[in-house]
Amino acid sequence: MDMTLRWYGEGNDSVTLDQIRQIPGVTGVITALHDIPAGEAWTYEDVMKRKQEVEAKGLKLVGVESINVHEDIKIGLPTRDELIE
């Protein structure tokens, strides 16, 4: 099992990867792509860029969470179908 800490990315988190790496036992992070607007798809390239950013600091990217779901989908507006593939 990996001990991880959440990290939301450069500019979205006050904690840096360098600081996380200093925490004893922590080997990786769980992240999110909050810089991508709600309703827009996360591309493979977006996820790989974050993975490379994390690995460059000697940590593992263990997971990506918090998919930004557009409000129209959450509350069931008629426009939701345009946003769902």
N, C-alpha and C positions, 0 to 999 in steps of 0.2 A: 504494500500500500504506500502511496506517495503522500507526503505531507505537503499541502499546497496552501497558497494564500490567493485571495482574489486580487486581480490587477486589471483595471479598465483601460489601460493604454495611455501613452504619452499625451499629456494635455487634458486627460479625463480623470486622472488620479493623482492625489498629492504624494503618494508613496511611489518611489522609483524602483525599478528592477534591481538596481545596485543595493538598495536598502533591503529589499526582500531577500536577496541572496545572502545577506549577513545574518539572517535569522536561523539559529541552529536547527537543523533537521528539515528545513524547507527545501524541497528539490524542484518545485514547479509552481505554476500558477493556473488558476481558472480565470478566464478573461471574458470580455464581451466587446462587441464592436459598436459602441454607442455613438461613434462618429458617423455612422451610416444612418440616414433618416428613416423614420418609421415607414414601413411599407415598401422600402427598397430591398431587393434581394442581396444577401451577402454572397459575393462571388468567391470562387475557389482562390483567386488571386488575393482577395482581401484577407481571407483566413491564413493563407500561406505567408503573406507579408507579416502578419502578427506573430505567427509561429517563428519565423526567422528572427524577428525582433527579440523575442523571448529567448530563443536558443543562443543568440549572439551574446547574451549576458550569462550563459552557463546554466540556464534553467530549462525545464521541460514545460511545454504547453500541454496541460493535462485535459483541458476542456474549454469549450466556448458556450456561454449561456446567455440568457436574456435577449432572445430574439425580439426585436422591436416590432410589435404587431400594430398596424395602423388602427386608429380609433374607430374608423368606420366599420372595421371587421369586429372589433370588440363589442360595439353596441348594436350591431346588426342593421346598420343603415342600408338602404337599397344599393348604394354605390359600392358595397363590400364585394360584390361579385366581380367587379372590374379589377379588384386588388388581389383576388385569389386565383391562382393558376390551377 
